[in-house]
Amino acid sequence: LIDAGRFLAQATLGADRSTIDSVAKLGFEAWIAQQFELPPTFVRPLIQEVYDTTFQRYLAAGGDTLKYPEIPVSEHFDYAWRQVNMTNKDLLRQRIAFALSEIFVISFKSELDRYGEGVASYYDLLIEHAFGNFKDILLNVTLHPCMGVYLTHLNNPKSNPARFIFPDQNYAREMMQLFTIGLYE
């Protein structure tokens, strides 16, 4: 049991006693094989439900509709993310998606704080590609609008030196330094 608990502490975002017991009986390889077969649990389908529920509670507490966000924001994403990770079965996929989110970083401490559904879409991309290959995830992360907003390459202009227009190279630099070769090749 101790080995299974230690393994699950590394392979998941948390496991209960029955999961630890199950892994102790199954073995690590069999549990991993089972995890690969489970369908992914996405955050985006839940975010609108969270938004609607919190809006109704806000109104019931006497809140002003004009002071409530018109679309899901960062707090709604946080609630949906926690709900998914407290109730999901695809523990390994969620742990890998979380690890990927620490590498392919976007942040609510940016213009994205008002776009909870967009960030949910981005996070679901990490969930979807958690068991995939690096090339596919790098391409999809690069093309996602949230990464474009966060690392400022969305609507990046084509170079036109005659008009003193130069593209923002922030994303290219970050892709090389943070996502791929690092500071030193």
Secondary structure per residue as TSV (DSSP state, phi and psi in degrees):
chain	resnum	aa	ss	phi	psi
A	1	L	-	360.0	-36.8
A	2	I	H	-64.1	-43.2
A	3	D	H	-64.6	-40.3
A	4	A	H	-65.9	-41.5
A	5	G	H	-63.9	-41.8
A	6	R	H	-64.6	-44.1
A	7	F	H	-59.7	-47.1
A	8	L	H	-68.7	-28.5
A	9	A	H	-64.4	-28.2
A	10	Q	H	-90.4	-32.7
A	11	A	H	-94.7	-6.0
A	12	T	S	-138.2	176.6
A	13	L	S	-93.5	7.4
A	14	G	-	145.6	141.3
A	15	A	-	-136.3	145.6
A	16	D	-	-89.3	176.6
A	17	R	H	-62.5	-38.5
A	18	S	H	-67.1	-34.5
A	19	T	H	-68.3	-40.9
A	20	I	H	-61.4	-45.4
A	21	D	H	-60.9	-42.6
A	22	S	H	-62.2	-45.1
A	23	V	H	-67.2	-35.8
A	24	A	H	-62.2	-37.0
A	25	K	H	-78.4	-44.7
A	26	L	H	-70.3	-43.3
A	27	G	-	98.5	157.1
A	28	F	H	-64.3	-46.6
A	29	E	H	-63.1	-42.8
A	30	A	H	-66.0	-40.0
A	31	W	H	-63.5	-43.9
A	32	I	H	-60.5	-43.9
A	33	A	H	-59.9	-41.5
A	34	Q	H	-63.0	-41.9
A	35	Q	H	-62.3	-38.2
A	36	F	H	-64.6	-25.5
A	37	E	H	-86.2	-17.2
A	38	L	S	-72.2	142.7
A	39	P	-	-70.2	150.5
A	40	P	-	-71.7	149.2
A	41	T	-	-105.1	115.6
A	42	F	-	-96.1	155.1
A	43	V	S	-86.6	-38.9
A	44	R	H	-57.7	-41.0
A	45	P	H	-61.6	-22.7
A	46	L	H	-90.1	-21.6
A	47	I	H	-64.1	-36.6
A	48	Q	H	-68.1	-38.7
A	49	E	H	-62.3	-43.1
A	50	V	H	-62.0	-44.9
A	51	Y	H	-58.5	-49.9
A	52	D	H	-61.5	-43.1
A	53	T	H	-65.0	-46.4
A	54	T	H	-67.6	-33.4
A	55	F	H	-64.0	-44.8
A	56	Q	H	-63.6	-39.5
A	57	R	H	-66.8	-38.4
A	58	Y	H	-62.0	-45.7
A	59	L	H	-65.0	-41.4
A	60	A	H	-63.5	-27.8
A	61	A	T	-86.9	6.6
A	62	G	T	90.9	16.6
A	63	G	-	-68.9	153.2
A	64	D	-	-89.2	124.1
A	65	T	G	-60.6	-27.9
A	66	L	G	-73.5	-16.6
A	67	K	G	-99.2	0.6
A	68	Y	S	-97.1	139.3
A	69	P	-	-57.6	144.5
A	70	E	S	-75.6	-23.5
A	71	I	S	-135.2	163.1
A	72	P	-	-57.3	136.7
A	73	V	-	-117.8	-168.6
A	74	S	H	-57.0	-39.5
A	75	E	H	-63.0	-37.5
A	76	H	H	-67.1	-39.2
A	77	F	H	-60.5	-46.1
A	78	D	H	-58.0	-45.2
A	79	Y	H	-62.4	-45.4
A	80	A	H	-64.8	-42.8
A	81	W	H	-60.3	-45.2
A	82	R	H	-64.3	-41.4
A	83	Q	H	-61.7	-45.5
A	84	V	H	-58.7	-44.8
A	85	N	H	-81.3	-7.1
A	86	M	H	-93.8	-16.7
A	87	T	H	-123.3	-4.6
A	88	N	-	-76.8	162.0
A	89	K	S	-105.4	-22.5
A	90	D	-	-84.7	67.5
A	91	L	H	-63.6	-43.0
A	92	L	H	-67.8	-43.9
A	93	R	H	-60.1	-43.4
A	94	Q	H	-65.3	-37.0
A	95	R	H	-67.1	-40.9
A	96	I	H	-67.9	-41.5
A	97	A	H	-60.6	-40.5
A	98	F	H	-63.7	-43.4
A	99	A	H	-61.5	-42.2
A	100	L	H	-62.8	-35.1
A	101	S	H	-67.7	-20.7
A	102	E	H	-82.8	-15.3
A	103	I	H	-98.7	-54.1
A	104	F	S	-90.6	71.1
A	105	V	-	-77.9	133.0
A	106	I	-	-127.2	167.0
A	107	S	-	-145.8	148.1
A	108	F	S	-74.3	-12.2
A	109	K	S	-83.5	57.0
A	110	S	S	-163.1	-165.2
A	111	E	G	-64.7	-15.5
A	112	L	G	-74.7	-10.2
A	113	D	G	-59.9	-21.1
A	114	R	G	-95.6	2.8
A	115	Y	-	-125.3	65.9
A	116	G	H	-59.5	-39.1
A	117	E	H	-69.5	-36.1
A	118	G	H	-64.1	-42.8
A	119	V	H	-67.5	-36.3
A	120	A	H	-61.9	-41.1
A	121	S	H	-61.6	-42.9
A	122	Y	H	-63.1	-46.3
A	123	Y	H	-64.4	-38.3
A	124	D	H	-63.4	-31.1
A	125	L	H	-61.5	-41.1
A	126	L	H	-66.5	-38.8
A	127	I	H	-63.3	-47.2
A	128	E	H	-59.9	-39.1
A	129	H	T	-100.3	11.3
A	130	A	T	-57.1	-35.1
A	131	F	T	-103.3	15.5
A	132	G	S	-94.2	-159.9
A	133	N	-	-104.5	160.7
A	134	F	H	-63.7	-39.9
A	135	K	H	-59.3	-46.3
A	136	D	H	-64.2	-43.0
A	137	I	H	-68.8	-38.1
A	138	L	H	-63.7	-41.7
A	139	L	H	-63.4	-48.4
A	140	N	H	-66.6	-38.0
A	141	V	H	-63.9	-42.7
A	142	T	H	-61.4	-39.6
A	143	L	H	-84.5	-9.7
A	144	H	S	-74.0	132.8
A	145	P	H	-57.2	-32.9
A	146	C	H	-64.9	-38.1
A	147	M	H	-67.8	-36.9
A	148	G	H	-60.6	-39.4
A	149	V	H	-71.6	-46.9
A	150	Y	H	-65.6	-45.4
A	151	L	T	-103.8	23.2
A	152	T	T	57.8	29.1
A	153	H	-	-102.8	-0.5
A	154	L	T	-67.5	130.4
A	155	N	T	59.3	31.1
A	156	N	-	-66.1	129.7
A	157	P	-	-75.7	152.5
A	158	K	-	-73.4	144.7
A	159	S	-	-62.7	134.5
A	160	N	B	-146.0	82.8
A	161	P	G	-57.6	-31.5
A	162	A	G	-62.5	-29.5
A	163	R	G	-104.3	11.5
A	164	F	T	57.5	40.0
A	165	I	B	-108.1	122.3
A	166	F	-	-130.9	137.6
A	167	P	-	-67.1	149.3
A	168	D	-	-73.3	123.9
A	169	Q	-	-101.2	13.4
A	170	N	H	-57.8	-49.5
A	171	Y	H	-64.9	-42.4
A	172	A	H	-59.5	-43.2
A	173	R	H	-64.4	-46.3
A	174	E	H	-63.8	-39.0
A	175	M	I	-60.1	-44.0
A	176	M	I	-71.9	-47.4
A	177	Q	I	-76.0	-41.2
A	178	L	I	-96.8	-38.2
A	179	F	I	-96.2	-21.8
A	180	T	S	-129.6	-94.3
A	181	I	S	-80.4	-16.6
A	182	G	-	85.1	-171.1
A	183	L	S	-71.6	-30.8
A	184	Y	-	-124.9	127.8
A	185	E	-	-62.0	360.0
